Amino acid sequence: MERAITHSTEHSHLGAGSWTPLVVGVSSFTLLAISVPHLIGSEGWLAGGRAGEKFLFVALIAYLGASVLYGTSVALHQTDLYERAKWFAGGGLTLHTVAILARWTSSGHAPLSDIYEMVLVFSWAVVVFNAVAEWKLNLPFFGAITLPIASLALILMQVLPSEIHPLVPALQSTWLQIHVTLAMLSYAGFTISFAVALLYLIKDGVAPQTFLSWCSALVAGVYGTIVATSVNKGMALSLGAWDPVTQEKVMVAPRKALMVPLESLGWPFVIALVLAVAALVINFSAAFSAWPDRWEKFARHAFLAAIGAQALALVLLLVEVNQGSNFLPQYSQSFDVRLEDSPFLLAGVATALFAGIAWKVLDWKHDSIFACLPSLDSLDNLIYRTVAISFPLLTFMIIAGAYWANRTWGTYWSWDPKEDWALITWLTYAGYLHMRLTRGWRGRRSAYFAILGFGIVMFTFFGVTYLLPGMHAYA
């Protein structure tokens, strides 16, 4: 395949491309400098209860830099930016690998025993698969999607409990390594198929305005959920109280956490929700208007304002959480709040913000991105190949889990939520392969199936863990 990214001859592109490495380098150095207090000390490097955590933090900075360089290299057709992106990604992957090895050595077992360690391995596999795709398939544009996904995973890990604990008896088995390794590899493979599916839709002519509707719906869903569940009438955002001694949330009753209202922090979340809904409604109305261009312009402006409101909400949230204890008069006591108690909140906000920024890049450089992508047939075949490789891994994961469950619990299948959703994931991709092989499903239907399947994979991985806990409560 001919290299997709070539040097641009446009002066403006050269100017932007020449500044990008400098901006990314300075930003990365600034983040490292700000993080010095967090990185000082031996705990969290090679040994201790948080072994590898600090390597992972620096890897996150490298992945963020690589994400920016990958996206800019595709948008501006700059080969030199792509080469720098590979260096950032390679450096991050090296640190990521060291973090895994440090945690493995310190704990005495493979880092596959809880949700933190599973995200650790999943994000590592995504970056490895991206490197393989670049090397074997000559697909330099992959990193523009896969590296942000890996970055989001590492951002989530910053608020997940990272302490190393002894393995519970049920996990002291070789089948743990087999079962979870197969799961993480299959999930990473489905992540690659999701990335290819998005690229296919861009190449197939799906307009930025359509992506705007999807991103607006995503932001509205995320912020609608936050406002409905965590923002009260006084515009206070409520987070669970956190006990710094026990490193657990404070409970006032079984399954009922003590909630701490953060005054006036709810309004940026409400504003982001209103602007996202407005962008969605205006963009939808443009199709029925006599002046669609004007309405589409209004929709763009509304969504750009929503991106700004999201960024403000994220900054204020981080500042407030790290500001100190919050006094509750009814208890005559101050309580801390930590994002460890609300990982979905940070994950949702970060995902929505990333999606909004990605849409802006697509809207800004749609033609350049379109031109650098390979043919539709190549992308369609790649979706099929990645699913065809990942599906057997998922199948063997379920079989290994059933065998392990019978040895541990005395039954092959308990209809546990994690088992049920693993089966739903399997049926989804089995349906895709069946329709592909028997009905010849290709094109957009194939891409939409890959996107749907990825959504189910992410819910099986993260959603079930926090929303539908069961026998797999540790994962």
C-alpha positions in Angstrom: 0.0 0.0 0.0 1.3 3.4 -0.9 2.2 5.5 2.1 -0.9 7.5 3.0 0.8 10.6 4.5 2.9 12.7 2.2 4.6 16.1 2.5 2.2 19.0 1.9 3.2 21.7 -0.4 0.8 24.2 1.1 2.6 27.0 3.0 0.0 27.1 5.7 0.3 23.4 6.3 4.1 23.7 6.6 3.8 26.5 9.0 1.4 24.6 11.2 3.4 21.4 11.0 6.6 23.1 12.0 5.0 24.6 15.1 3.2 21.4 16.2 6.3 19.5 17.5 7.4 22.5 19.5 4.0 23.0 21.0 3.6 19.3 21.9 7.2 19.2 23.3 6.7 22.3 25.5 3.3 21.1 26.6 4.7 17.6 27.6 7.6 19.2 29.4 5.2 21.5 31.2 3.0 18.6 32.3 6.1 16.8 33.6 7.3 19.8 35.5 3.9 20.3 37.1 3.8 16.6 38.0 7.2 16.7 39.8 5.5 16.7 43.3 3.5 13.7 42.3 6.6 11.8 40.9 9.0 12.6 43.8 9.7 9.6 46.0 10.3 5.9 45.5 6.8 4.7 46.1 5.0 3.9 42.8 8.1 3.4 40.7 9.5 -0.1 40.8 8.3 -1.5 44.2 5.7 -1.0 46.8 1.9 -1.2 46.9 1.6 1.1 43.8 4.5 -0.3 41.8 4.6 1.0 38.2 2.0 3.8 38.8 4.4 6.7 38.2 5.8 5.1 35.0 2.2 4.9 33.8 1.6 8.6 34.6 4.6 9.6 32.4 3.4 7.1 29.7 0.1 9.0 29.7 1.8 12.3 29.0 3.6 10.6 26.1 0.4 9.1 24.7 -1.3 12.4 24.8 1.5 14.0 22.9 1.4 11.1 20.4 -2.4 11.6 20.0 -1.9 15.2 19.1 0.9 14.5 16.6 -1.0 11.6 15.0 -4.1 13.7 14.5 -2.1 16.7 13.1 0.0 14.5 10.8 -3.2 13.1 9.2 -4.8 16.5 9.0 -1.8 18.2 7.5 -0.2 15.3 5.5 3.0 15.8 7.4 5.3 12.7 7.4 7.8 14.3 9.9 4.9 14.7 12.4 4.0 11.1 11.9 7.6 10.1 12.7 7.6 12.2 15.8 4.3 10.6 16.8 5.8 7.2 16.6 8.6 8.3 18.9 6.2 9.6 21.5 4.0 6.4 21.2 7.1 4.2 21.4 8.4 6.0 24.4 5.0 5.7 26.1 4.8 2.0 25.2 8.2 1.4 26.7 7.2 3.1 30.0 3.9 1.3 29.9 5.7 -2.0 29.6 8.0 -1.2 32.5 4.9 -0.3 34.6 3.4 -3.8 33.9 6.7 -5.5 34.7 7.2 -3.5 37.9 3.7 -4.3 39.1 4.1 -8.0 38.2 7.5 -8.2 40.0 6.2 -6.4 43.1 2.9 -8.4 43.4 4.4 -11.8 42.5 1.6 -12.5 40.1 0.5 -11.4 36.6 -1.3 -8.0 36.7 -4.7 -9.4 35.8 -6.5 -9.6 39.1 -8.7 -6.4 39.2 -10.2 -3.7 37.0 -7.1 -1.5 37.4 -4.8 -4.2 36.1 -7.1 -5.2 33.4 -7.3 -1.7 32.0 -3.5 -1.6 32.4 -3.1 -4.6 30.1 -6.0 -3.7 27.7 -4.5 -0.2 27.0 -1.1 -1.8 26.5 -2.5 -4.3 24.0 -4.3 -1.4 22.1 -1.0 0.4 21.6 0.9 -2.8 20.6 -1.8 -3.6 18.0 -1.5 -0.1 16.7 2.3 -0.5 16.3 1.7 -3.9 14.5 -0.8 -2.3 12.2 1.7 0.5 11.3 4.5 -1.9 10.8 2.8 -4.8 9.0 -0.1 -3.1 7.2 1.5 0.4 6.6 -1.5 2.2 8.2 0.0 5.3 9.8 -3.3 6.9 10.4 -4.5 4.4 13.0 -2.8 6.2 15.9 -5.1 9.2 15.5 -7.9 7.0 17.0 -6.2 4.2 18.9 -3.8 6.5 20.9 -6.6 8.7 22.2 -8.4 5.5 23.3 -5.3 4.3 25.1 -4.9 7.8 26.7 -8.5 7.7 27.9 -7.9 4.3 29.5 -4.8 5.7 31.3 -6.8 8.8 32.4 -9.4 6.4 33.9 -6.6 4.5 35.7 -5.5 7.7 37.5 -8.7 7.4 39.6 -9.0 3.7 39.9 -7.7 2.0 43.1 -4.2 1.0 42.3 -3.0 -0.7 45.6 -1.6 -4.2 45.2 -3.5 -6.8 47.2 -2.9 -10.5 47.7 -4.9 -12.7 45.3 -8.1 -14.0 46.8 -8.4 -17.8 46.7 -10.7 -17.9 43.7 -8.0 -16.1 41.6 -5.1 -18.2 42.6 -5.1 -20.2 39.4 -3.3 -20.4 36.1 -6.7 -20.0 34.5 -6.8 -16.4 35.7 -3.9 -15.6 33.4 -5.4 -17.5 30.5 -8.9 -16.2 30.8 -8.1 -12.5 31.4 -5.3 -12.4 28.8 -7.7 -13.8 26.1 -10.3 -11.2 27.2 -7.9 -8.2 27.0 -6.5 -9.3 23.7 -9.9 -9.8 22.1 -11.1 -6.5 23.5 -8.1 -4.7 22.1 -8.7 -6.4 18.7 -12.3 -5.2 18.7 -11.0 -1.7 19.5 -8.9 -1.8 16.3 -12.0 -2.9 14.4 -13.9 0.1 15.9 -11.1 2.5 14.8 -11.2 1.1 11.2 -15.0 1.4 11.1 -14.8 5.1 11.9 -12.2 5.6 9.2 -14.4 3.6 6.8 -17.4 5.9 7.4 -15.2 9.0 6.8 -13.9 7.5 3.5 -17.5 6.4 2.5 -18.6 10.0 2.5 -20.3 10.4 5.9 -20.3 14.2 6.3 -18.9 16.0 9.3 -22.4 17.2 10.0 -23.5 13.6 10.6 -20.6 13.1 12.9 -21.7 16.3 14.6 -25.1 14.8 15.4 -23.4 11.6 16.8 -21.0 13.6 18.9 -23.8 15.9 20.1 -25.9 12.9 21.1 -22.9 11.4 22.9 -22.2 14.6 24.9 -25.9 15.0 25.6 -26.1 11.4 26.9 -23.1 11.7 29.1 -24.0 15.1 30.6 -27.7 14.3 30.8 -26.8 11.3 32.9 -24.5 13.4 35.2 -27.1 16.2 35.6 -29.9 13.7 36.3 -28.0 11.7 38.9 -25.6 14.1 40.5 -26.7 17.7 40.1 -29.4 19.1 42.5 -31.8 22.0 42.2 -29.2 24.3 43.8 -26.7 23.6 41.0 -24.4 21.6 43.4 -22.6 18.5 42.0 -22.8 15.7 44.5 -19.9 13.3 44.9 -19.4 10.4 47.3 -17.6 11.2 50.6 -14.2 9.5 50.8 -12.4 8.2 53.9 -8.6 8.8 53.3 -7.7 6.4 56.1 -9.6 3.3 54.9 -9.4 4.4 51.2 -13.1 3.7 50.8 -16.3 5.7 50.4 -18.3 6.6 53.5 -21.6 4.7 53.7 -24.6 5.9 55.7 -26.6 2.7 55.0 -26.1 -0.6 53.1 -25.5 0.3 49.5 -26.1 4.0 50.2 -23.1 6.3 50.1 -22.8 9.7 51.9 -23.0 12.4 49.2 -21.1 15.7 49.5 -22.6 18.6 47.5 -20.0 20.7 45.8 -21.7 24.1 45.6 -22.2 25.8 42.2 -20.2 23.1 40.4 -23.2 21.8 38.6 -23.8 24.8 36.3 -21.0 24.1 33.8 -22.4 20.5 33.4 -25.9 21.9 32.8 -24.6 24.5 30.3 -22.7 21.7 28.4 -25.8 19.6 28.3 -28.0 22.5 27.1 -25.5 23.4 24.4 -25.1 19.8 23.2 -28.8 19.3 23.0 -29.1 22.7 21.1 -26.4 21.6 18.6 -28.2 18.3 18.1 -31.7 19.9 17.6 -30.3 22.7 15.3 -28.3 20.2 13.2 -31.3 17.9 12.8 -33.5 20.9 11.9 -31.1 22.0 9.2 -32.3 19.0 7.0 -35.8 20.5 6.9 -34.8 24.2 6.6 -34.7 26.3 3.4 -31.3 27.6 4.6 -29.5 24.5 5.7 -26.0 26.1 5.6 -27.1 28.8 8.0 -28.5 26.3 10.5 -25.5 24.0 10.2 -23.3 27.0 11.0 -25.4 27.7 14.1 -25.1 24.0 15.1 -21.3 24.2 14.7 -21.1 27.2 16.9 -23.4 25.7 19.6 -21.2 22.5 19.7 -18.0 24.5 19.9 -19.5 26.3 22.8 -20.4 22.9 24.3 -16.8 21.8 24.0 -15.7 25.0 25.8 -18.3 24.3 28.6 -17.0 20.7 28.9 -13.4 21.8 29.3 -14.5 24.3 31.9 -16.5 21.6 33.7 -13.5 19.3 33.7 -11.1 21.9 35.0 -13.4 23.1 37.8 -14.1 19.4 38.8 -10.4 18.6 39.1 -9.7 21.9 41.1 -12.6 21.3 43.4 -11.8 17.7 44.1 -8.2 18.5 45.0 -9.1 21.6 47.0 -9.5 19.8 50.3 -12.2 18.6 52.7 -15.8 19.9 52.5 -17.8 20.7 55.7 -21.2 19.1 56.1 -23.2 21.0 58.8 -25.6 18.1 59.4 -22.7 15.9 60.5 -20.5 18.7 62.0 -17.6 17.1 60.1 -15.6 17.7 57.0 -15.3 15.0 54.3 -13.0 14.5 51.3 -14.2 13.7 47.8 -12.3 11.6 45.4 -12.8 10.6 41.8 -12.0 7.1 42.8 -15.6 6.9 44.0 -16.9 8.1 40.6 -14.7 6.7 37.9 -17.6 6.8 35.4 -17.9 10.6 35.9 -14.3 11.3 34.9 -14.4 8.7 32.1 -17.6 10.1 30.7 -16.4 13.7 30.8 -13.0 12.8 29.2 -14.6 10.7 26.5 -17.1 13.3 25.5 -14.4 16.0 25.4 -12.1 13.8 23.3 -15.0 13.1 20.9 -15.8 16.8 20.6 -12.2 17.6 19.8 -12.0 14.8 17.3 -15.0 16.1 15.5 -13.5 19.6 15.3 -10.4 18.2 13.7 -12.5 16.2 11.2 -14.6 19.2 10.4 -11.5 21.4 10.0 -9.5 19.0 7.8 -12.1 16.7 6.4 -10.8 16.7 2.8 -7.2 16.1 3.8 -8.2 13.2 6.1 -10.4 11.7 3.4 -7.6 11.9 0.8 -5.1 10.1 3.0 -7.3 7.1 3.8 -6.9 3.9 1.7 -9.7 2.5 -0.4 -13.1 1.4 0.9 -12.4 -2.2 0.1 -9.2 -2.2 2.0 -10.8 -0.7 5.1 -13.8 -3.0 4.8 -11.5 -6.1 4.6 -9.6 -4.8 7.6 -12.7 -4.6 9.7 -13.5 -8.2 8.8 -10.0 -9.4 9.5 -9.7 -7.8 12.9 -13.1 -9.2 14.0 -12.2 -12.6 12.5 -9.0 -12.7 14.6 -10.5 -11.3 17.8 -13.7 -13.5 17.7 -11.8 -16.8 18.3 -9.9 -15.1 21.2 -13.3 -14.1 22.7 -14.6 -17.6 22.2 -11.7 -19.3 23.9 -12.0 -16.7 26.7 -15.6 -17.8 27.4 -14.7 -21.5 27.2 -11.7 -21.0 29.6 -13.9 -19.0 32.0 -16.6 -21.7 32.0 -14.0 -24.4 32.7 -12.4 -22.3 35.5 -15.8 -21.4 37.0 -16.7 -25.1 37.2 -13.4 -25.9 39.0 -13.9 -22.9 41.4 -17.7 -22.6 41.9 -18.9 -26.1 40.8 -20.9 -24.8 37.8 -19.9 -23.9 34.2 -22.4 -21.0 34.0 -24.1 -19.0 36.7 -25.8 -16.3 34.6 -23.7 -13.8 36.4 -24.0 -10.3 34.7 -20.4 -10.5 33.5 -21.1 -13.9 31.9 -24.3 -12.7 30.4 -22.8 -9.7 28.7 -19.8 -11.7 27.6 -22.4 -14.0 25.8 -24.2 -10.9 24.4 -20.8 -9.7 23.0 -20.1 -13.1 21.5 -23.6 -13.3 19.9 -23.1 -9.8 18.4 -19.9 -10.6 16.7 -21.1 -14.1 15.8 -24.0 -12.3 14.1 -21.7 -10.0 12.2 -19.5 -12.9 10.9 -22.6 -14.9 10.0 -24.1 -12.1 8.0 -20.8 -11.3 6.4 -20.2 -14.9 5.3 -23.7 -15.9 4.3 -25.4 -12.7 3.2 -22.3 -10.8 2.0 -22.8 -7.9 4.4 -20.1 -5.3 3.6 -19.8 -1.5 3.6 -21.5 0.7 6.1 -23.5 -2.2 7.6 -20.3 -3.8 8.5 -18.9 -0.6 9.9 -22.0 0.1 12.0 -21.9 -3.5 13.3 -18.2 -3.0 14.4 -19.1 0.2 16.2 -22.1 -1.4 17.9 -20.0 -4.4 19.0 -17.3 -2.1 20.5 -20.0 -0.3 22.5 -21.1 -3.6 23.9 -17.5 -4.6 24.6 -16.9 -1.4 26.6 -20.1 -1.9 28.6 -19.1 -5.5 29.3 -15.7 -4.4 30.4 -16.5 -1.3 32.4 -20.3 -0.8 32.8 -21.1 -4.3 34.2 -18.3 -3.9 36.7 -19.8 -0.8 38.3 -23.5 -1.0 37.4 -24.2 -4.7 37.6 -21.8 -6.2 40.1 -22.0 -10.0 40.7 -19.6 -12.9 41.2 -17.1 -11.0 39.1 -17.1 -8.0 41.5 -13.3 -7.9 41.4 -13.4 -7.2 37.7 
